[in-house]
Amino acid sequence: MTTSTPADHPAAQLVENAARERPRMHASHAADLLDQHQYATEANLIRDELRAQRGHLSAKQAARFLRDQADAR
């Protein structure tokens, strides 16, 4: 198993950095942030997962989800 570095997942790192500044940040805000930074694919992945979780997803969880998705590829 290889460990990923922040450079491996720039979209996830962007969300993690924002969540550090706003600890209660919701995944929907993380998706909006990703859209603003030209990460539309990742934003849509988060929105899909957000629907699957019935709206219960933090930005930190969203970043972890993005890393898991990228590592699975």
C-alpha positions in Angstrom: 0.0 0.0 0.0 1.4 3.4 -1.0 0.7 6.5 1.0 -0.5 9.5 -0.9 1.0 12.9 -0.6 -0.9 16.2 -0.7 0.5 16.8 -4.2 -1.1 13.6 -5.4 -4.6 15.0 -4.6 -4.6 18.8 -5.0 -8.4 19.0 -4.9 -8.5 17.2 -1.6 -5.7 19.3 -0.2 -7.7 22.5 -1.2 -10.7 21.2 0.8 -8.6 20.2 3.7 -6.9 23.6 3.9 -10.3 25.4 3.8 -11.7 23.0 6.4 -8.8 23.9 8.7 -9.8 27.6 8.5 -13.5 26.8 8.9 -13.8 23.7 11.1 -17.5 23.3 10.7 -17.4 23.6 6.9 -20.0 21.5 5.1 -19.3 19.4 2.0 -21.6 21.5 -0.1 -19.4 24.5 0.6 -16.4 22.4 -0.3 -18.0 21.4 -3.6 -18.6 25.1 -4.3 -15.0 25.9 -3.5 -13.8 23.2 -5.9 -16.0 24.6 -8.7 -14.4 28.0 -8.1 -11.0 26.5 -8.6 -11.8 24.5 -11.7 -12.2 21.1 -10.1 -15.7 20.5 -11.5 -15.3 16.7 -11.6 -14.3 16.5 -8.0 -17.1 18.9 -7.0 -19.6 16.7 -8.7 -18.2 13.6 -7.0 -18.7 15.3 -3.6 -22.3 16.4 -4.5 -23.1 12.8 -5.5 -21.7 11.5 -2.2 -23.6 14.2 -0.3 -26.8 13.0 -1.8 -26.0 9.4 -1.0 -25.3 10.5 2.6 -28.5 12.5 2.7 -26.7 15.7 3.4 -24.6 14.4 6.2 -21.0 15.1 5.1 -18.4 17.5 6.4 -15.7 19.1 4.3 -13.1 16.9 6.1 -15.1 13.8 5.2 -15.4 15.1 1.6 -11.6 15.5 1.3 -11.1 12.0 2.7 -13.7 10.7 0.1 -11.8 12.4 -2.7 -8.6 10.8 -1.6 -10.2 7.4 -1.4 -11.7 7.8 -4.9 -8.4 8.9 -6.4 -6.5 6.0 -4.6 -9.0 3.5 -5.9 -8.3 4.4 -9.5 
